[in-house]
Amino acid sequence: MLNVVSNDKDAIWLIDYWCKKDVRGLIQMPFSRHWIMHIEASLRIKNKIYS
């Protein structure tokens, strides 16, 4: 287990929400600043790994 979400019982909804998404569902999500923030963060991580 990666332990990327809190073990708190109030965080269960987050796990349930994301586990029901597939690639198509993720692509169809509305484009938002929150979405852009995650893309920027993932690119920074990727660049650190490959530099």
N, C-alpha and C positions, 0 to 999 in steps of 0.2 A: 504494500500500500504506500502511496506517495505522501499521504498526510498533507495535502495542499488545501484542505478545507477543515475548518474547526471541528473538533469532536463534540462540540456543544449540541445538545438535542435541538436547539433552535436553528441550527444550520442544515438540518436534514432536507428542508425544502430546496436548498441550493443544489445539493447533490441530485435530488429527484429531477429537478428542472433540467440540468445539463446532461444527465444520463439519458434523457428521452430525446435529445437532439441528434440528428445525423448530419452529414456534410451538407445535404440539400437544405435542411432546416437552418443550418448556420448561414449558408449563402443567402437565403431568403430573408434573413433578419434585417430590419430597417437599418440603414446606414446612419450612424450617430457618432457624436464625439466620444462616447464611452467605447464604442467599437474601435474607433481610430486609436484611442489610448492603448488598447490591448495590442493592436497591430504594431504600433511604435515600440512598445515594450518588448514584444517578441522579436522584432528586428534588432533591437539593442542586444538582447541575449544571444541571438544567432551570430551577430557580428563579434561579440566577445568570445564565443566558442571557436569561431573560424579565423580569428586574427592572431 
